[in-house]
Amino acid sequence: MTFSQFLSILKARWLSALLVLVLTVGTTVGVSLLLPKNYTASAAVVLDVRSPDPIAGMVLGAMAMPAYMATQVDIIQSDRVAQRVVQGLRMTENAQTRQQWLEATEGKGSFDAWLADNIKKKLDVKPSRESNVININYTNPDPRAAAAIANAFVRAYMDISIGLRISPAKQYNEFFDARSKELREGVEKAQAKLSDYQKTHGILATDERFDIENQRLNELNSQLVALQALSAESTSRQAQAKTSADQLHDVINNPVVAGLRADQSRQEARLQELSARLGDAHPQVVELKANIAELRSRLETETRRVSGSVGVTNTINKQREAEIRASLEAQRSKVLALKQQRDEVVVLQREVETAQRSYDQVVQRLSQTNLESQNTQTNISVLTPASEPADHSSPKILLNTLLSVFLGTLLAVGFALVRELMDRRVRSLDDLSEGLGLPVLGSLPRPMRGARGAGPLLLPSNVMARLPSPGR
């Protein structure tokens, strides 16, 4: 179908099309006038997502995410907020509303839930795209009720938001309170265990006592090394005394032995002189020999005495070495015992420190959660409270009229086309050419009305035979 054919159809069926348009527009306007008027009250809240948390002192990054705003919208539209509105406005006390509930549900289900579902149907929540403002709109036939319910949704939303934040904090507070008591008992037990151990072993300053005993161990070790050297030397001297006592250093340096040896040397020298001059049988020579023999006897006795003192010294050194060695072993055992005690005390002290550290952390979290459970501040502020609307929001007569004109025009055009398809007629040269399947060679102008001799246009019989019937 060409545009000229379309125009010719509308021109021919304009009356029916106009009738459809008038009926559509008239019906829409009439219905709009008959519908009850509804009023929409709007309230706006703003969410502060940049200020730091008053308890934690830091900005929560999750608040700046788009999902946070969507979550707040879902909270406003939740059953919990709607039921809080029902309770806040005391809607359950209305006998007429209860009767409507009985008629609608036959008393099944919860009256509060039914009311909450009904008031949510007229609630419209729209978050701003580029800001943290949420608009809460509520529609009701009564403008005063619309404003009251919109403001009630704002208050319920703020209360529920505070409750959603406080409820986990209270649970955490109870958990940390119980945990802090357990940890406190653990700290007391660990401290008591440490005190009992220190009291049992008489430990006051573990490190100082261990240092003193360790120093004493080092001193005994040094004494033992020195005595071992002396004992080795005295043992060597004793062995030398047994083989060559006269060559012993103590014997050589002994003044008595040295004096006796000097006297013996002088007497031997005089004996040689007298023997050479007087002979061996001379009384002086015999007396001198007796004196020399006595000196030798005294020298041997003194040598034995001095070499014997070396053995005694060696025995004393051995005994002192054994005593020092025993003292060293005892001191070593004492130091090892002190070290074991110190290690045990260190373990107990670490247990006390660990328990105390855990207790301090839990107490800190307990204090924080206690503050959070008592915090009634919220990051939600009322930007614009809902007020009683002066004009109704629906029905919108002008908008409905414009829409009815548009839809009525479409219906009118469609109705005209349907009628034309049901009763097809030749209204233009294109219709004639399509119907006959022949090209148009020429056309006569439409005779003017009132012209003489004007009559119907006569077509040849063969052409008339090929025209479509009105039913086609």
MOJO-V571164 format. One record per pair of residues at least 12 apart in sequence whose ideal C-beta (glycine too) atoms are under 6 Angstrom apart, sorted by sequence separation. I is the first residue (numbers start at 0). J is the second residue. D is the distance in whole Angstrom. If there is no record, write none. Layout:
BEGIN
((I J D) (I J D))
END
This chain:
BEGIN
((137 149 4) (100 113 5) (123 136 4) (48 62 4) (135 149 6) (48 63 5) (122 137 6) (121 137 6) (121 138 5) (135 152 5) (270 287 5) (90 114 5) (266 290 6) (266 291 5) (85 111 6) (82 111 5) (85 114 5) (85 115 6) (435 465 5) (263 294 4) (262 294 6) (82 115 5) (434 467 5) (81 115 4) (259 294 6) (78 115 5) (81 118 6) (81 119 5) (259 297 6) (259 298 4) (256 301 5) (255 301 5) (76 124 6) (75 124 5) (72 124 5) (250 302 5) (253 305 5) (72 126 5) (250 305 5) (249 305 5) (245 302 6) (68 126 5) (244 302 5) (247 306 6) (249 309 6) (244 306 4) (88 151 5) (87 151 5) (240 306 4) (84 151 4) (84 152 6) (240 309 5) (84 155 5) (83 155 4) (237 309 5) (236 309 5) (237 310 5) (80 155 5) (80 156 5) (237 313 5) (80 159 5) (233 312 5) (234 313 6) (79 159 6) (233 313 4) (75 156 5) (48 131 6) (233 316 5) (46 131 4) (45 131 6) (230 316 4) (45 132 5) (229 316 5) (230 317 6) (43 132 6) (44 133 5) (230 320 5) (43 134 5) (42 135 5) (226 319 5) (226 320 4) (41 136 5) (39 136 5) (40 137 6) (226 323 5) (39 138 5) (223 323 5) (37 138 5) (222 323 5) (223 324 6) (37 140 6) (38 142 4) (223 327 5) (35 140 6) (40 145 4) (40 146 4) (38 145 5) (42 149 5) (219 326 6) (42 150 6) (219 327 4) (40 149 4) (44 153 6) (42 153 5) (219 330 5) (216 330 5) (215 330 6) (216 334 5) (212 333 6) (213 334 6) (212 334 5) (212 337 6) (209 337 5) (209 341 5) (205 341 5) (205 344 5) (200 340 5) (196 347 6) (193 347 4) (192 347 6) (193 351 6) (189 350 5) (190 351 5) (189 351 4) (189 354 5) (186 354 4) (185 354 5) (186 355 5) (186 358 5) (182 357 5) (183 358 6) (182 358 4) (182 361 6) (179 361 5) (178 361 5) (179 362 6) (175 361 6) (179 365 5) (175 364 5) (176 365 6) (175 365 4) (175 368 6) (172 368 4) (171 368 4) (172 369 5) (168 368 5) (172 372 5) (168 371 4) (169 372 4) (168 372 4) (165 372 6) (161 375 6) (161 377 5) (160 377 6) (160 379 6) (157 377 6) (157 379 5) (153 381 6) (150 384 6) (150 385 5) (149 385 4) (146 385 5) (146 386 6) (146 387 5) (143 387 5) (142 387 5) (142 388 5) (54 370 5) (54 371 5) (47 378 4) (46 378 6) (46 379 6) (44 379 6) (45 380 5) (44 381 6) (45 382 5) (44 382 6) (43 382 4) (43 383 4) (42 384 6) (42 385 4) (40 385 4) (40 388 6) (38 388 5) (38 391 5) (39 392 4) (36 391 4) (37 392 6) (37 393 5) (34 394 5) (31 394 4) (31 396 5) (31 399 5) (27 399 5) (28 400 6) (27 403 3) (24 403 5) (23 403 5) (24 404 6) (24 407 5) (23 407 3) (20 407 4) (23 410 6) (19 410 5) (20 411 4) (19 411 4) (16 411 4) (19 414 5) (16 415 4) (12 415 4) (9 415 6) (12 418 6) (8 419 5) (11 426 6) (7 426 4) (7 427 5) (4 427 6) (4 429 6) (1 429 6))
END
